[in-house]
Amino acid sequence: MRILAVSDEVHPALYDHLDLSRFPNIDMLISCGDLPDDYLDFLASSFNVPAFYVRGNHDPGAMPGGWTNLDGKVITHNGLRIAGFEGCRLYTNRPVVQYTEREMWWKVRKTLPAIWWKGGIDLLVTHAPPQGFHEGGDLAHQGLKSFRWLMDKYQPRIFVHGHQHLNYAAFSERETQVGPTKLINAFRYHIMEV
């Protein structure tokens, strides 16, 4: 399965200058958050494939049509077991899709029966990265311990996230192999094979 993941910044190659022949055989869209609704609408109608998302810390309450919310859910699509979690670490006094570590632990714990029932997860989709990988130095861009635990415990084949812009710091990594899990930062866009 070929998946186009997007996050955080609109990329002109996917919007202003979209040429579908440059993105052949896309089977699924994943949004890791913080993208405008009109952009996501455009992608869903242009590619016309199943589209799944989690909200980022700057996203509004609703998402455009054609996208399925993964937050706090475990779904199976074409045999691929997918789990997702929105938001990032709480860093302001006006939280908009921000969570304390404790709140995120509760969200993760609520999905454990579904993960067990499905026999694990193949693809983990979040906005924020896991603790210890692809993090920024400030509180807003620190990874979440609960995501790290989930990755270590269930070892999905792919863990894709957004939030950490690759232009924030020199030497930012897009892909990191963590045991059997390929950790991917979807900043702007990234194509994955599962």
MOWOFEN-V804359 format. One record per pair of residues at least 4 apart in sequence whose C-alpha atoms are under 8 Angstrom apart, sorted by the first residue. I is the first residue (numbers start at 0). J is the second residue. D is the distance in Angstrom with one decimal. If there is no record, write none. Layout:
i	j	d
I	J	D
I	J	D
This chain:
i	j	d
0	25	7.8
0	26	6.0
0	27	7.7
0	192	5.7
0	193	5.2
1	24	6.7
1	25	5.1
1	26	5.3
1	27	6.7
1	190	7.0
1	191	5.8
1	192	4.7
1	193	6.5
2	25	5.8
2	26	5.9
2	27	4.8
2	28	5.8
2	29	7.1
2	190	5.6
2	191	5.1
2	192	6.3
2	193	7.6
3	25	6.5
3	27	6.4
3	28	5.0
3	29	6.3
3	188	6.9
3	189	5.9
3	190	4.6
3	191	6.5
4	28	5.9
4	29	4.6
4	30	5.7
4	31	7.3
4	159	7.9
4	185	5.7
4	188	5.5
4	189	5.3
4	190	6.2
4	191	7.5
5	28	7.8
5	29	6.3
5	30	4.9
5	31	6.3
5	32	7.8
5	161	7.9
5	185	5.4
5	186	6.4
5	187	5.4
5	188	4.3
5	189	6.5
6	30	5.8
6	31	5.0
6	32	5.3
6	33	6.3
6	34	6.4
6	160	7.9
6	161	5.4
6	162	7.4
6	185	5.5
6	186	4.9
6	187	5.2
6	188	6.4
7	31	7.6
7	32	6.2
7	33	4.7
7	34	5.5
7	161	6.5
7	162	6.4
7	164	7.2
7	186	5.8
7	187	6.0
8	33	7.4
8	34	6.4
8	186	6.9
8	187	5.0
9	13	7.6
9	14	7.3
9	34	6.9
9	38	7.2
9	187	6.0
10	14	6.5
10	187	5.7
10	188	7.3
11	15	4.9
11	16	5.8
11	17	7.4
12	16	5.0
12	17	5.2
12	18	7.5
13	17	4.7
13	18	7.7
13	42	7.5
14	38	7.0
14	41	7.5
14	42	7.8
18	22	7.4
19	23	6.6
19	46	7.8
25	46	7.4
25	48	7.6
26	48	6.0
26	49	7.3
27	48	5.5
27	49	5.2
27	50	5.9
27	51	7.9
28	43	7.6
28	48	6.9
28	49	6.3
28	50	4.5
28	51	6.2
29	50	5.9
29	51	4.9
29	52	5.5
30	50	7.9
30	51	6.4
30	52	4.5
30	53	6.4
31	52	6.0
31	53	5.4
31	54	6.7
31	55	6.7
31	85	7.9
31	124	6.7
31	125	6.0
31	126	4.9
31	159	7.6
31	160	5.7
31	161	5.3
31	162	7.9
31	185	7.1
32	52	6.9
32	53	5.7
32	54	4.5
32	55	4.0
32	56	7.6
32	57	8.0
32	58	6.8
32	85	7.7
32	126	5.9
32	161	6.8
32	162	7.6
33	54	6.6
33	55	4.7
33	56	6.7
33	57	5.4
33	58	5.3
33	162	7.7
34	38	7.0
34	39	7.1
34	58	7.1
35	39	6.5
35	58	7.9
36	40	6.0
36	62	6.4
36	63	5.7
37	41	6.1
37	63	7.7
38	42	6.2
39	43	6.1
39	63	7.0
40	44	6.2
40	63	6.0
40	64	7.0
40	65	7.4
41	45	5.9
42	46	5.9
42	47	7.9
43	47	5.5
43	48	6.8
43	49	7.9
43	50	6.6
43	65	6.3
43	66	7.4
49	65	7.7
49	66	7.4
50	65	6.7
50	66	4.9
50	67	6.2
51	66	5.3
51	67	4.6
51	68	5.9
51	69	6.4
52	66	6.6
52	67	6.2
52	68	5.2
52	69	5.8
52	70	7.8
52	83	7.9
52	124	8.0
53	68	6.0
53	69	5.7
53	70	5.7
53	83	6.5
53	84	6.1
53	85	4.7
53	86	7.7
53	124	7.3
53	125	6.4
53	126	6.6
54	58	5.7
54	70	7.8
54	85	4.9
54	86	6.0
54	96	7.3
54	126	6.9
55	85	5.9
55	86	4.8
55	87	7.1
55	96	6.6
55	126	5.4
55	127	7.9
55	162	7.2
56	85	7.9
56	86	4.9
56	87	6.1
56	95	5.8
56	96	4.7
56	97	6.0
56	126	7.9
57	95	6.8
57	96	7.3
58	95	7.8
58	96	7.5
62	66	7.2
69	73	7.2
69	74	7.8
69	82	6.5
69	83	4.8
69	84	6.7
69	124	7.9
70	82	7.6
70	83	4.9
70	84	4.4
70	85	5.5
71	82	7.2
71	83	5.9
71	84	5.5
71	85	7.9
71	106	6.2
71	107	7.0
71	109	7.5
71	110	6.3
72	82	5.6
72	83	6.1
72	84	7.8
72	110	6.5
72	113	8.0
73	80	6.9
73	81	5.5
73	82	4.3
73	83	7.0
73	110	6.9
73	113	6.2
73	114	6.5
73	120	7.9
74	80	5.8
74	81	5.3
74	82	6.5
75	79	5.3
75	80	4.4
75	81	6.0
76	80	6.6
76	81	7.5
79	120	7.8
79	121	6.1
79	122	7.3
80	117	7.3
80	119	7.3
80	120	4.9
80	121	5.1
80	122	6.3
81	120	5.8
81	121	6.1
81	122	4.8
81	123	5.9
81	124	7.4
82	120	6.7
82	122	6.5
82	123	5.0
82	124	6.2
83	123	5.8
83	124	4.5
83	125	5.5
84	106	8.0
84	107	8.0
84	124	6.5
84	125	4.8
84	126	6.9
85	96	7.0
85	125	5.7
85	126	5.5
85	127	7.8
86	96	4.8
86	97	5.2
86	98	6.9
86	125	7.5
86	126	5.5
86	127	6.5
87	96	6.9
87	97	5.0
87	98	6.1
87	126	6.5
87	127	5.0
87	139	7.4
87	140	7.7
87	142	7.9
87	143	7.7
87	162	7.9
88	97	5.4
88	98	5.1
88	99	5.8
88	100	6.8
88	127	7.6
88	138	7.5
88	139	6.2
88	140	7.5
88	141	7.0
88	142	7.4
88	143	6.8
89	94	6.6
89	97	4.6
89	98	4.7
89	99	5.2
89	100	7.9
89	139	7.1
90	94	7.5
90	97	7.4
90	138	6.2
90	139	5.3
94	98	7.6
98	102	5.7
98	103	6.0
99	103	6.4
100	104	6.2
100	143	6.7
100	144	7.2
100	145	7.2
101	105	6.5
102	106	6.5
103	107	6.2
103	145	6.7
104	108	6.0
104	145	5.5
105	109	6.2
106	110	6.9
107	111	6.8
107	145	7.0
107	149	7.9
110	114	6.2
111	115	6.0
112	116	6.0
113	117	6.2
114	118	6.1
114	119	5.0
114	120	6.5
115	119	5.9
119	153	6.1
119	155	7.6
120	153	6.7
120	154	7.7
120	155	5.4
120	156	8.0
121	154	7.9
121	155	4.5
121	156	5.1
121	157	6.5
122	155	5.6
122	156	6.2
122	157	4.9
122	158	5.8
122	159	7.6
123	155	6.5
123	157	6.4
123	158	4.6
123	159	6.2
124	158	6.0
124	159	5.1
124	160	5.9
125	158	7.9
125	159	6.5
125	160	4.8
125	161	7.1
126	160	4.9
126	161	4.8
126	162	5.7
127	140	7.4
127	141	7.9
127	142	6.1
127	143	7.2
127	160	5.9
127	161	5.9
127	162	5.3
127	163	7.3
128	132	6.7
128	133	6.2
128	134	6.5
128	141	7.5
128	142	4.8
128	143	6.6
128	146	7.3
128	160	5.7
128	161	7.0
128	162	7.3
128	163	7.5
129	133	7.6
129	134	7.7
129	142	4.4
129	143	4.9
129	144	6.3
129	145	7.5
129	146	4.8
129	147	4.6
129	150	8.0
130	134	7.0
130	141	6.7
130	142	3.9
130	143	4.8
130	144	5.1
130	146	7.1
130	147	5.5
131	142	6.6
131	147	7.7
132	142	7.2
133	142	7.7
133	163	6.9
133	171	7.0
133	172	6.5
133	173	7.9
133	184	7.5
134	140	5.9
134	141	5.1
134	142	5.6
134	163	6.6
135	139	7.9
135	140	4.7
135	141	5.6
135	142	8.0
135	163	6.7
135	168	8.0
136	140	6.7
136	141	6.7
137	141	6.4
140	162	7.1
140	163	6.4
142	146	7.8
143	147	6.6
144	148	6.2
145	149	6.2
146	150	6.1
147	151	6.1
148	152	5.9
149	153	5.9
149	154	7.6
150	154	5.1
150	155	6.5
150	158	7.5
150	180	7.6
154	178	7.7
154	179	6.3
154	180	5.7
155	179	7.4
155	180	5.6
156	179	6.3
156	180	4.7
156	181	6.1
156	193	7.8
157	180	5.4
157	181	4.8
157	182	6.0
157	183	7.3
157	193	7.7
158	180	6.7
158	181	6.2
158	182	4.8
158	183	6.2
159	182	6.0
159	183	4.7
159	184	5.9
159	185	6.4
160	182	8.0
160	183	6.4
160	184	5.2
160	185	5.9
161	184	5.5
161	185	5.3
161	186	5.6
162	186	7.4
163	167	7.3
163	184	7.4
163	186	7.2
164	186	5.8
165	169	7.9
165	171	5.5
165	172	7.3
165	173	7.4
165	186	6.6
166	171	7.5
167	171	7.8
172	184	7.6
173	183	5.6
173	184	4.9
173	185	7.4
174	181	6.8
174	182	5.6
174	183	4.6
174	184	6.5
175	181	5.9
175	182	5.1
175	183	6.6
176	180	5.9
176	181	4.6
176	182	6.0
177	181	6.2
177	182	6.8
184	189	7.9
185	189	5.4
